[in-house]
C-alpha cells in the first residue's frame, strides 16, 4: 500500500540523513518510482503524459 511505501521511504530518508549518508533513486519510473508506478491507491496527477505521484516527489524533495 502507498501509505506503507511512504512511511518506509520517510524513515529511510530520515535515518540516512541522521547518519550523513548520501542516497540516489535510480528508477524514477516503475513500481517504486515517482512516475507510472501503477499503484491503485495513489492519487496521481498528469505530468507530460505520465502518472506523477506528487506525494512521493514532495517527500523526496524535502529530504
PQR file of N, CA, C, O and H, with PARSE charges and radii, in Angstrom:
ATOM      1  N   UNK A   1       0.816  -1.210   0.000 -0.4000 1.5000
ATOM      2  CA  UNK A   1       0.000   0.000   0.000 -0.0000 2.0000
ATOM      3  C   UNK A   1       0.858   1.273   0.000  0.5500 1.7000
ATOM      4  O   UNK A   1       1.963   1.301   0.542 -0.5500 1.4000
ATOM      5  N   UNK A   2       0.328   2.295  -0.609 -0.4000 1.5000
ATOM      6  CA  UNK A   2       1.064   3.547  -0.759 -0.0000 2.0000
ATOM      7  C   UNK A   2       1.465   4.141   0.583  0.5500 1.7000
ATOM      8  O   UNK A   2       2.572   4.661   0.721 -0.5500 1.4000
ATOM      9  H   UNK A   2      -0.570   2.273  -1.049  0.4000 1.0000
ATOM     10  N   UNK A   3       0.592   4.070   1.563 -0.4000 1.5000
ATOM     11  CA  UNK A   3       0.921   4.607   2.882 -0.0000 2.0000
ATOM     12  C   UNK A   3       2.123   3.920   3.507  0.5500 1.7000
ATOM     13  O   UNK A   3       2.942   4.563   4.163 -0.5500 1.4000
ATOM     14  H   UNK A   3      -0.307   3.647   1.451  0.4000 1.0000
ATOM     15  N   UNK A   4       2.227   2.622   3.306 -0.4000 1.5000
ATOM     16  CA  UNK A   4       3.363   1.862   3.839 -0.0000 2.0000
ATOM     17  C   UNK A   4       4.647   2.248   3.101  0.5500 1.7000
ATOM     18  O   UNK A   4       5.694   2.427   3.723 -0.5500 1.4000
ATOM     19  H   UNK A   4       1.562   2.099   2.774  0.4000 1.0000
ATOM     20  N   UNK A   5       4.563   2.373   1.791 -0.4000 1.5000
ATOM     21  CA  UNK A   5       5.726   2.783   0.994 -0.0000 2.0000
ATOM     22  C   UNK A   5       6.215   4.154   1.444  0.5500 1.7000
ATOM     23  O   UNK A   5       7.415   4.368   1.618 -0.5500 1.4000
ATOM     24  H   UNK A   5       3.712   2.227   1.286  0.4000 1.0000
ATOM     25  N   UNK A   6       5.281   5.077   1.629 -0.4000 1.5000
ATOM     26  CA  UNK A   6       5.659   6.434   2.034 -0.0000 2.0000
ATOM     27  C   UNK A   6       6.275   6.444   3.431  0.5500 1.7000
ATOM     28  O   UNK A   6       7.254   7.155   3.662 -0.5500 1.4000
ATOM     29  H   UNK A   6       4.306   4.903   1.487  0.4000 1.0000
ATOM     30  N   UNK A   7       5.730   5.680   4.354 -0.4000 1.5000
ATOM     31  CA  UNK A   7       6.284   5.616   5.714 -0.0000 2.0000
ATOM     32  C   UNK A   7       7.680   5.004   5.689  0.5500 1.7000
ATOM     33  O   UNK A   7       8.586   5.492   6.365 -0.5500 1.4000
ATOM     34  H   UNK A   7       4.935   5.103   4.167  0.4000 1.0000
ATOM     35  N   UNK A   8       7.854   3.943   4.916 -0.4000 1.5000
ATOM     36  CA  UNK A   8       9.169   3.307   4.795 -0.0000 2.0000
ATOM     37  C   UNK A   8      10.180   4.287   4.211  0.5500 1.7000
ATOM     38  O   UNK A   8      11.295   4.414   4.718 -0.5500 1.4000
ATOM     39  H   UNK A   8       7.118   3.547   4.367  0.4000 1.0000
ATOM     40  N   UNK A   9       9.786   4.980   3.144 -0.4000 1.5000
ATOM     41  CA  UNK A   9      10.693   5.925   2.497 -0.0000 2.0000
ATOM     42  C   UNK A   9      11.038   7.081   3.434  0.5500 1.7000
ATOM     43  O   UNK A   9      12.192   7.505   3.502 -0.5500 1.4000
ATOM     44  H   UNK A   9       8.880   4.878   2.733  0.4000 1.0000
ATOM     45  N   UNK A  10      10.045   7.588   4.151 -0.4000 1.5000
ATOM     46  CA  UNK A  10      10.274   8.682   5.107 -0.0000 2.0000
ATOM     47  C   UNK A  10      11.271   8.251   6.185  0.5500 1.7000
ATOM     48  O   UNK A  10      12.184   9.003   6.526 -0.5500 1.4000
ATOM     49  H   UNK A  10       9.108   7.244   4.095  0.4000 1.0000
ATOM     50  N   UNK A  11      11.096   7.050   6.715 -0.4000 1.5000
ATOM     51  CA  UNK A  11      12.011   6.531   7.738 -0.0000 2.0000
ATOM     52  C   UNK A  11      13.422   6.352   7.186  0.5500 1.7000
ATOM     53  O   UNK A  11      14.396   6.744   7.827 -0.5500 1.4000
ATOM     54  H   UNK A  11      10.354   6.439   6.439  0.4000 1.0000
ATOM     55  N   UNK A  12      13.531   5.765   6.008 -0.4000 1.5000
ATOM     56  CA  UNK A  12      14.857   5.572   5.404 -0.0000 2.0000
ATOM     57  C   UNK A  12      15.552   6.905   5.180  0.5500 1.7000
ATOM     58  O   UNK A  12      16.721   7.060   5.532 -0.5500 1.4000
ATOM     59  H   UNK A  12      12.740   5.446   5.487  0.4000 1.0000
ATOM     60  N   UNK A  13      14.853   7.860   4.605 -0.4000 1.5000
ATOM     61  CA  UNK A  13      15.457   9.164   4.339 -0.0000 2.0000
ATOM     62  C   UNK A  13      15.907   9.843   5.624  0.5500 1.7000
ATOM     63  O   UNK A  13      16.978  10.448   5.661 -0.5500 1.4000
ATOM     64  H   UNK A  13      13.903   7.734   4.319  0.4000 1.0000
ATOM     65  N   UNK A  14      15.106   9.748   6.671 -0.4000 1.5000
ATOM     66  CA  UNK A  14      15.472  10.350   7.961 -0.0000 2.0000
ATOM     67  C   UNK A  14      16.699   9.663   8.554  0.5500 1.7000
ATOM     68  O   UNK A  14      17.599  10.334   9.061 -0.5500 1.4000
ATOM     69  H   UNK A  14      14.236   9.256   6.641  0.4000 1.0000
ATOM     70  N   UNK A  15      16.743   8.342   8.495 -0.4000 1.5000
ATOM     71  CA  UNK A  15      17.893   7.602   9.025 -0.0000 2.0000
ATOM     72  C   UNK A  15      19.163   7.906   8.240  0.5500 1.7000
ATOM     73  O   UNK A  15      20.230   8.081   8.828 -0.5500 1.4000
ATOM     74  H   UNK A  15      16.012   7.798   8.083  0.4000 1.0000
ATOM     75  N   UNK A  16      19.054   7.968   6.928 -0.4000 1.5000
ATOM     76  CA  UNK A  16      20.224   8.264   6.103 -0.0000 2.0000
ATOM     77  C   UNK A  16      20.727   9.676   6.364  0.5500 1.7000
ATOM     78  O   UNK A  16      21.935   9.909   6.407 -0.5500 1.4000
ATOM     79  H   UNK A  16      18.187   7.826   6.450  0.4000 1.0000
ATOM     80  N   UNK A  17      19.809  10.616   6.536 -0.4000 1.5000
ATOM     81  CA  UNK A  17      20.211  11.994   6.832 -0.0000 2.0000
ATOM     82  C   UNK A  17      20.929  12.057   8.176  0.5500 1.7000
ATOM     83  O   UNK A  17      21.964  12.711   8.300 -0.5500 1.4000
ATOM     84  H   UNK A  17      18.827  10.427   6.501  0.4000 1.0000
ATOM     85  N   UNK A  18      20.385  11.386   9.173 -0.4000 1.5000
ATOM     86  CA  UNK A  18      20.990  11.364  10.506 -0.0000 2.0000
ATOM     87  C   UNK A  18      22.395  10.754  10.470  0.5500 1.7000
ATOM     88  O   UNK A  18      23.290  11.201  11.187 -0.5500 1.4000
ATOM     89  H   UNK A  18      19.544  10.854   9.073  0.4000 1.0000
ATOM     90  N   UNK A  19      22.578   9.741   9.638 -0.4000 1.5000
ATOM     91  CA  UNK A  19      23.879   9.078   9.529 -0.0000 2.0000
ATOM     92  C   UNK A  19      24.850   9.836   8.621  0.5500 1.7000
ATOM     93  O   UNK A  19      26.036   9.513   8.564 -0.5500 1.4000
ATOM     94  H   UNK A  19      21.851   9.378   9.056  0.4000 1.0000
ATOM     95  N   UNK A  20      24.336  10.847   7.913 -0.4000 1.5000
ATOM     96  CA  UNK A  20      25.184  11.598   6.996 -0.0000 2.0000
ATOM     97  C   UNK A  20      25.457  10.877   5.688  0.5500 1.7000
ATOM     98  O   UNK A  20      26.443  11.160   5.008 -0.5500 1.4000
ATOM     99  H   UNK A  20      23.372  11.110   7.959  0.4000 1.0000
ATOM    100  N   UNK A  21      24.584   9.948   5.339 -0.4000 1.5000
ATOM    101  CA  UNK A  21      24.748   9.168   4.116 -0.0000 2.0000
ATOM    102  C   UNK A  21      24.080   9.868   2.940  0.5500 1.7000
ATOM    103  O   UNK A  21      23.035  10.500   3.094 -0.5500 1.4000
ATOM    104  H   UNK A  21      23.783   9.718   5.891  0.4000 1.0000
ATOM    105  N   UNK A  22      24.679   9.755   1.791 -0.4000 1.5000
ATOM    106  CA  UNK A  22      24.043  10.193   0.561 -0.0000 2.0000
ATOM    107  C   UNK A  22      23.131   9.090   0.033  0.5500 1.7000
ATOM    108  O   UNK A  22      23.189   7.953   0.502 -0.5500 1.4000
ATOM    109  H   UNK A  22      25.529   9.242   1.667  0.4000 1.0000
ATOM    110  N   UNK A  23      22.304   9.421  -0.927 -0.4000 1.5000
ATOM    111  CA  UNK A  23      21.407   8.419  -1.497 -0.0000 2.0000
ATOM    112  C   UNK A  23      21.089   8.808  -2.930  0.5500 1.7000
ATOM    113  O   UNK A  23      21.277   9.957  -3.329 -0.5500 1.4000
ATOM    114  H   UNK A  23      22.257  10.344  -1.308  0.4000 1.0000
ATOM    115  N   UNK A  24      20.615   7.863  -3.685 -0.4000 1.5000
ATOM    116  CA  UNK A  24      20.186   8.103  -5.061 -0.0000 2.0000
ATOM    117  C   UNK A  24      18.974   7.228  -5.351  0.5500 1.7000
ATOM    118  O   UNK A  24      18.871   6.106  -4.854 -0.5500 1.4000
ATOM    119  H   UNK A  24      20.462   6.929  -3.361  0.4000 1.0000
ATOM    120  N   UNK A  25      18.071   7.747  -6.149 -0.4000 1.5000
ATOM    121  CA  UNK A  25      16.919   6.978  -6.614 -0.0000 2.0000
ATOM    122  C   UNK A  25      17.170   6.672  -8.084  0.5500 1.7000
ATOM    123  O   UNK A  25      17.085   7.559  -8.933 -0.5500 1.4000
ATOM    124  H   UNK A  25      18.155   8.658  -6.552  0.4000 1.0000
ATOM    125  N   UNK A  26      17.475   5.432  -8.377 -0.4000 1.5000
ATOM    126  CA  UNK A  26      17.905   5.058  -9.718 -0.0000 2.0000
ATOM    127  C   UNK A  26      16.752   4.916 -10.699  0.5500 1.7000
ATOM    128  O   UNK A  26      16.942   5.101 -11.901 -0.5500 1.4000
ATOM    129  H   UNK A  26      17.544   4.712  -7.687  0.4000 1.0000
ATOM    130  N   UNK A  27      15.584   4.597 -10.219 -0.4000 1.5000
ATOM    131  CA  UNK A  27      14.481   4.333 -11.128 -0.0000 2.0000
ATOM    132  C   UNK A  27      13.335   5.292 -10.830  0.5500 1.7000
ATOM    133  O   UNK A  27      12.600   5.102  -9.861 -0.5500 1.4000
ATOM    134  H   UNK A  27      15.430   4.446  -9.242  0.4000 1.0000
ATOM    135  N   UNK A  28      13.183   6.312 -11.654 -0.4000 1.5000
ATOM    136  CA  UNK A  28      12.096   7.263 -11.438 -0.0000 2.0000
ATOM    137  C   UNK A  28      10.766   6.729 -11.951  0.5500 1.7000
ATOM    138  O   UNK A  28       9.710   7.143 -11.475 -0.5500 1.4000
ATOM    139  H   UNK A  28      13.780   6.466 -12.442  0.4000 1.0000
ATOM    140  N   UNK A  29      10.804   5.816 -12.915 -0.4000 1.5000
ATOM    141  CA  UNK A  29       9.585   5.226 -13.469 -0.0000 2.0000
ATOM    142  C   UNK A  29       9.479   3.778 -13.046  0.5500 1.7000
ATOM    143  O   UNK A  29      10.475   3.060 -12.956 -0.5500 1.4000
ATOM    144  H   UNK A  29      11.662   5.480 -13.302  0.4000 1.0000
ATOM    145  N   UNK A  30       8.242   3.360 -12.786 -0.4000 1.5000
ATOM    146  CA  UNK A  30       8.016   1.953 -12.468 -0.0000 2.0000
ATOM    147  C   UNK A  30       7.471   1.759 -11.074  0.5500 1.7000
ATOM    148  O   UNK A  30       7.060   2.716 -10.419 -0.5500 1.4000
ATOM    149  H   UNK A  30       7.432   3.943 -12.859  0.4000 1.0000
ATOM    150  N   UNK A  31       7.466   0.542 -10.629 -0.4000 1.5000
ATOM    151  CA  UNK A  31       6.743   0.166  -9.416 -0.0000 2.0000
ATOM    152  C   UNK A  31       7.206   0.869  -8.149  0.5500 1.7000
ATOM    153  O   UNK A  31       6.446   0.938  -7.182 -0.5500 1.4000
ATOM    154  H   UNK A  31       7.799  -0.236 -11.161  0.4000 1.0000
ATOM    155  N   UNK A  32       8.417   1.388  -8.121 -0.4000 1.5000
ATOM    156  CA  UNK A  32       8.877   2.073  -6.914 -0.0000 2.0000
ATOM    157  C   UNK A  32       9.347   3.488  -7.205  0.5500 1.7000
ATOM    158  O   UNK A  32      10.096   4.066  -6.418 -0.5500 1.4000
ATOM    159  H   UNK A  32       9.034   1.332  -8.906  0.4000 1.0000
ATOM    160  N   UNK A  33       8.922   4.042  -8.310 -0.4000 1.5000
ATOM    161  CA  UNK A  33       9.330   5.390  -8.668 -0.0000 2.0000
ATOM    162  C   UNK A  33       8.211   6.399  -8.500  0.5500 1.7000
ATOM    163  O   UNK A  33       7.116   6.067  -8.047 -0.5500 1.4000
ATOM    164  H   UNK A  33       8.314   3.572  -8.950  0.4000 1.0000
ATOM    165  N   UNK A  34       8.505   7.634  -8.870 -0.4000 1.5000
ATOM    166  CA  UNK A  34       7.512   8.705  -8.757 -0.0000 2.0000
ATOM    167  C   UNK A  34       6.632   8.803 -10.001  0.5500 1.7000
ATOM    168  O   UNK A  34       5.620   9.504  -9.989 -0.5500 1.4000
ATOM    169  H   UNK A  34       9.395   7.904  -9.237  0.4000 1.0000
ATOM    170  N   UNK A  35       7.005   8.115 -11.062 -0.4000 1.5000
ATOM    171  CA  UNK A  35       6.224   8.137 -12.298 -0.0000 2.0000
ATOM    172  C   UNK A  35       5.743   6.735 -12.663  0.5500 1.7000
ATOM    173  O   UNK A  35       6.495   5.763 -12.597 -0.5500 1.4000
ATOM    174  H   UNK A  35       7.827   7.546 -11.072  0.4000 1.0000
ATOM    175  N   UNK A  36       4.485   6.660 -13.043 -0.4000 1.5000
ATOM    176  CA  UNK A  36       3.915   5.441 -13.638 -0.0000 2.0000
ATOM    177  C   UNK A  36       4.072   4.191 -12.773  0.5500 1.7000
ATOM    178  O   UNK A  36       4.389   3.120 -13.290 -0.5500 1.4000
ATOM    179  H   UNK A  36       3.874   7.450 -13.096  0.4000 1.0000
ATOM    180  N   UNK A  37       3.856   4.312 -11.476 -0.4000 1.5000
ATOM    181  CA  UNK A  37       4.011   3.153 -10.593 -0.0000 2.0000
ATOM    182  C   UNK A  37       2.835   2.179 -10.694  0.5500 1.7000
ATOM    183  O   UNK A  37       2.947   1.026 -10.279 -0.5500 1.4000
ATOM    184  H   UNK A  37       3.598   5.182 -11.056  0.4000 1.0000
ATOM    185  N   UNK A  38       1.719   2.638 -11.240 -0.4000 1.5000
ATOM    186  CA  UNK A  38       0.522   1.806 -11.426 -0.0000 2.0000
ATOM    187  C   UNK A  38      -0.066   1.284 -10.120  0.5500 1.7000
ATOM    188  O   UNK A  38      -0.769   0.273 -10.122 -0.5500 1.4000
ATOM    189  H   UNK A  38       1.629   3.575 -11.577  0.4000 1.0000
ATOM    190  N   UNK A  39       0.209   1.953  -9.016 -0.4000 1.5000
ATOM    191  CA  UNK A  39      -0.415   1.578  -7.740 -0.0000 2.0000
ATOM    192  C   UNK A  39      -1.865   2.058  -7.750  0.5500 1.7000
ATOM    193  O   UNK A  39      -2.145   3.193  -8.136 -0.5500 1.4000
ATOM    194  H   UNK A  39       0.780   2.773  -9.014  0.4000 1.0000
ATOM    195  N   UNK A  40      -2.765   1.210  -7.335 -0.4000 1.5000
ATOM    196  CA  UNK A  40      -4.191   1.546  -7.365 -0.0000 2.0000
ATOM    197  C   UNK A  40      -4.571   2.567  -6.295  0.5500 1.7000
ATOM    198  O   UNK A  40      -5.593   3.241  -6.423 -0.5500 1.4000
ATOM    199  H   UNK A  40      -2.537   0.288  -7.022  0.4000 1.0000
ATOM    200  N   UNK A  41      -3.764   2.690  -5.246 -0.4000 1.5000
ATOM    201  CA  UNK A  41      -4.136   3.553  -4.123 -0.0000 2.0000
ATOM    202  C   UNK A  41      -3.405   4.897  -4.109  0.5500 1.7000
ATOM    203  O   UNK A  41      -3.350   5.557  -3.071 -0.5500 1.4000
ATOM    204  H   UNK A  41      -2.934   2.143  -5.142  0.4000 1.0000
ATOM    205  N   UNK A  42      -2.846   5.308  -5.246 -0.4000 1.5000
ATOM    206  CA  UNK A  42      -2.141   6.587  -5.343 -0.0000 2.0000
ATOM    207  C   UNK A  42      -3.016   7.594  -6.072  0.5500 1.7000
ATOM    208  O   UNK A  42      -3.664   7.262  -7.065 -0.5500 1.4000
ATOM    209  H   UNK A  42      -2.891   4.773  -6.089  0.4000 1.0000
ATOM    210  N   UNK A  43      -3.031   8.818  -5.579 -0.4000 1.5000
ATOM    211  CA  UNK A  43      -3.713   9.897  -6.287 -0.0000 2.0000
ATOM    212  C   UNK A  43      -2.693  10.536  -7.231  0.5500 1.7000
ATOM    213  O   UNK A  43      -1.827  11.296  -6.798 -0.5500 1.4000
ATOM    214  H   UNK A  43      -2.504   9.088  -4.773  0.4000 1.0000
ATOM    215  N   UNK A  44      -2.801  10.226  -8.502 -0.4000 1.5000
ATOM    216  CA  UNK A  44      -1.843  10.700  -9.495 -0.0000 2.0000
ATOM    217  C   UNK A  44      -2.267  12.039 -10.071  0.5500 1.7000
ATOM    218  O   UNK A  44      -3.438  12.415 -10.038 -0.5500 1.4000
ATOM    219  H   UNK A  44      -3.504   9.609  -8.854  0.4000 1.0000
ATOM    220  N   UNK A  45      -1.275  12.748 -10.601 -0.4000 1.5000
ATOM    221  CA  UNK A  45      -1.570  13.889 -11.453 -0.0000 2.0000
ATOM    222  C   UNK A  45      -0.852  13.651 -12.778  0.5500 1.7000
ATOM    223  O   UNK A  45       0.186  12.991 -12.829 -0.5500 1.4000
ATOM    224  H   UNK A  45      -0.323  12.442 -10.628  0.4000 1.0000
ATOM    225  N   UNK A  46      -1.415  14.192 -13.831 -0.4000 1.5000
ATOM    226  CA  UNK A  46      -0.813  14.033 -15.145 -0.0000 2.0000
ATOM    227  C   UNK A  46       0.402  14.951 -15.258  0.5500 1.7000
ATOM    228  O   UNK A  46       0.314  16.138 -14.942 -0.5500 1.4000
ATOM    229  H   UNK A  46      -2.258  14.727 -13.790  0.4000 1.0000
ATOM    230  N   UNK A  47       1.523  14.414 -15.702 -0.4000 1.5000
ATOM    231  CA  UNK A  47       2.726  15.200 -15.943 -0.0000 2.0000
ATOM    232  C   UNK A  47       3.333  14.734 -17.249  0.5500 1.7000
ATOM    233  O   UNK A  47       3.971  13.683 -17.313 -0.5500 1.4000
ATOM    234  H   UNK A  47       1.595  13.451 -15.959  0.4000 1.0000
ATOM    235  N   UNK A  48       3.129  15.523 -18.289 -0.4000 1.5000
ATOM    236  CA  UNK A  48       3.681  15.238 -19.614 -0.0000 2.0000
ATOM    237  C   UNK A  48       3.338  13.829 -20.101  0.5500 1.7000
ATOM    238  O   UNK A  48       4.173  13.136 -20.682 -0.5500 1.4000
ATOM    239  H   UNK A  48       2.611  16.377 -18.237  0.4000 1.0000
ATOM    240  N   UNK A  49       2.110  13.430 -19.854 -0.4000 1.5000
ATOM    241  CA  UNK A  49       1.651  12.118 -20.303 -0.0000 2.0000
ATOM    242  C   UNK A  49       1.983  10.968 -19.367  0.5500 1.7000
ATOM    243  O   UNK A  49       1.711   9.810 -19.685 -0.5500 1.4000
ATOM    244  H   UNK A  49       1.432  13.994 -19.382  0.4000 1.0000
ATOM    245  N   UNK A  50       2.566  11.277 -18.220 -0.4000 1.5000
ATOM    246  CA  UNK A  50       2.900  10.260 -17.224 -0.0000 2.0000
ATOM    247  C   UNK A  50       2.044  10.467 -15.988  0.5500 1.7000
ATOM    248  O   UNK A  50       1.503  11.550 -15.767 -0.5500 1.4000
ATOM    249  H   UNK A  50       2.786  12.217 -17.961  0.4000 1.0000
ATOM    250  N   UNK A  51       1.927   9.420 -15.186 -0.4000 1.5000
ATOM    251  CA  UNK A  51       1.211   9.498 -13.912 -0.0000 2.0000
ATOM    252  C   UNK A  51       2.227   9.833 -12.824  0.5500 1.7000
ATOM    253  O   UNK A  51       3.089   9.017 -12.498 -0.5500 1.4000
ATOM    254  H   UNK A  51       2.366   8.540 -15.365  0.4000 1.0000
ATOM    255  N   UNK A  52       2.122  11.036 -12.265 -0.4000 1.5000
ATOM    256  CA  UNK A  52       3.064  11.517 -11.257 -0.0000 2.0000
ATOM    257  C   UNK A  52       2.499  11.318  -9.860  0.5500 1.7000
ATOM    258  O   UNK A  52       1.375  11.726  -9.566 -0.5500 1.4000
ATOM    259  H   UNK A  52       1.421  11.699 -12.530  0.4000 1.0000
ATOM    260  N   UNK A  53       3.292  10.688  -9.003 -0.4000 1.5000
ATOM    261  CA  UNK A  53       2.963  10.542  -7.583 -0.0000 2.0000
ATOM    262  C   UNK A  53       3.529  11.773  -6.878  0.5500 1.7000
ATOM    263  O   UNK A  53       4.679  11.770  -6.439 -0.5500 1.4000
ATOM    264  H   UNK A  53       4.205  10.356  -9.241  0.4000 1.0000
ATOM    265  N   UNK A  54       2.726  12.808  -6.775 -0.4000 1.5000
ATOM    266  CA  UNK A  54       3.169  14.087  -6.223 -0.0000 2.0000
ATOM    267  C   UNK A  54       3.602  13.953  -4.765  0.5500 1.7000
ATOM    268  O   UNK A  54       4.578  14.580  -4.354 -0.5500 1.4000
ATOM    269  H   UNK A  54       1.792  12.810  -7.132  0.4000 1.0000
ATOM    270  N   UNK A  55       2.896  13.149  -3.984 -0.4000 1.5000
ATOM    271  CA  UNK A  55       3.244  12.990  -2.568 -0.0000 2.0000
ATOM    272  C   UNK A  55       4.656  12.419  -2.420  0.5500 1.7000
ATOM    273  O   UNK A  55       5.423  12.876  -1.572 -0.5500 1.4000
ATOM    274  H   UNK A  55       2.103  12.640  -4.317  0.4000 1.0000
ATOM    275  N   UNK A  56       4.999  11.428  -3.234 -0.4000 1.5000
ATOM    276  CA  UNK A  56       6.339  10.847  -3.159 -0.0000 2.0000
ATOM    277  C   UNK A  56       7.387  11.845  -3.639  0.5500 1.7000
ATOM    278  O   UNK A  56       8.460  11.954  -3.046 -0.5500 1.4000
ATOM    279  H   UNK A  56       4.376  11.057  -3.922  0.4000 1.0000
ATOM    280  N   UNK A  57       7.081  12.564  -4.697 -0.4000 1.5000
ATOM    281  CA  UNK A  57       8.018  13.561  -5.200 -0.0000 2.0000
ATOM    282  C   UNK A  57       8.307  14.619  -4.138  0.5500 1.7000
ATOM    283  O   UNK A  57       9.461  14.992  -3.929 -0.5500 1.4000
ATOM    284  H   UNK A  57       6.209  12.475  -5.178  0.4000 1.0000
ATOM    285  N   UNK A  58       7.267  15.099  -3.472 -0.4000 1.5000
ATOM    286  CA  UNK A  58       7.461  16.122  -2.439 -0.0000 2.0000
ATOM    287  C   UNK A  58       8.258  15.577  -1.258  0.5500 1.7000
ATOM    288  O   UNK A  58       9.069  16.299  -0.677 -0.5500 1.4000
ATOM    289  H   UNK A  58       6.329  14.796  -3.642  0.4000 1.0000
ATOM    290  N   UNK A  59       8.040  14.321  -0.897 -0.4000 1.5000
ATOM    291  CA  UNK A  59       8.823  13.703   0.173 -0.0000 2.0000
ATOM    292  C   UNK A  59      10.302  13.655  -0.209  0.5500 1.7000
ATOM    293  O   UNK A  59      11.165  13.981   0.606 -0.5500 1.4000
ATOM    294  H   UNK A  59       7.381  13.735  -1.369  0.4000 1.0000
ATOM    295  N   UNK A  60      10.592  13.254  -1.430 -0.4000 1.5000
ATOM    296  CA  UNK A  60      11.977  13.192  -1.887 -0.0000 2.0000
ATOM    297  C   UNK A  60      12.607  14.580  -1.941  0.5500 1.7000
ATOM    298  O   UNK A  60      13.763  14.754  -1.553 -0.5500 1.4000
ATOM    299  H   UNK A  60       9.891  12.988  -2.092  0.4000 1.0000
ATOM    300  N   UNK A  61      11.861  15.556  -2.414 -0.4000 1.5000
ATOM    301  CA  UNK A  61      12.391  16.919  -2.489 -0.0000 2.0000
ATOM    302  C   UNK A  61      12.680  17.495  -1.108  0.5500 1.7000
ATOM    303  O   UNK A  61      13.623  18.269  -0.943 -0.5500 1.4000
ATOM    304  H   UNK A  61      10.923  15.415  -2.729  0.4000 1.0000
ATOM    305  N   UNK A  62      11.886  17.126  -0.128 -0.4000 1.5000
ATOM    306  CA  UNK A  62      12.053  17.648   1.232 -0.0000 2.0000
ATOM    307  C   UNK A  62      13.277  17.069   1.928  0.5500 1.7000
ATOM    308  O   UNK A  62      13.766  17.640   2.903 -0.5500 1.4000
ATOM    309  H   UNK A  62      11.120  16.497  -0.262  0.4000 1.0000
ATOM    310  N   UNK A  63      13.770  15.949   1.438 -0.4000 1.5000
ATOM    311  CA  UNK A  63      14.907  15.330   2.114 -0.0000 2.0000
ATOM    312  C   UNK A  63      16.176  15.968   1.632  0.5500 1.7000
ATOM    313  O   UNK A  63      17.262  15.595   2.074 -0.5500 1.4000
ATOM    314  H   UNK A  63      13.373  15.486   0.646  0.4000 1.0000
TER
END
